[in-house]
């Protein structure tokens, strides 16, 4: 599934997945707050990752299609990834839709559960609202720029490799042969 997710589902996910009553509607309504790509990276991460720093990293590594601080849809290679944060609860997630539940075969379900042990390293496959997602979940403040870049890649590749190797990277644990 490479199309964008309907805005109403993404808005609902932004509220439910972060676990707070903060609405994503206000973030979408304030999309004029997006910063210019020409602005330099904030250099001081002494206070940890925040929405401004994360937004700049997203701009440098993909194309922001819509959103504002705390909620973005980012074109990353040939997929749209959704990034949602909640600074007050120190949470963030990067996710992309993989397949609708009705199209999920029993053998794929078993394989993706096994992949979560040895091939989908820092991401997880998660079923929500009848859609299988590839998702990276992490405390926001503790994130590094390297981890964000790696998370974007792993979310993308876990979705891309679904139905094949189910890998999020080239690394895997154990001696499994694909």
Buried (B, 14 or more C-beta within 10 A) or exposed (E): BEEBBEEEBBBBBBBEBBEEEBEBEEBBEBBEEBEEEEEEEEEEBEEBBBBEBBBBBBBEBBEBEBBBBBBBBBEBEEBBBBBBBBBEEBBBBBBBBBBEEEEBEEEBBEBBEEBBEBBBBBBBBBEBEEBBBBBBBBEBBEBEBEBBBBBBBBBBBBBBBBBEBBBBBEEBEEEEEE
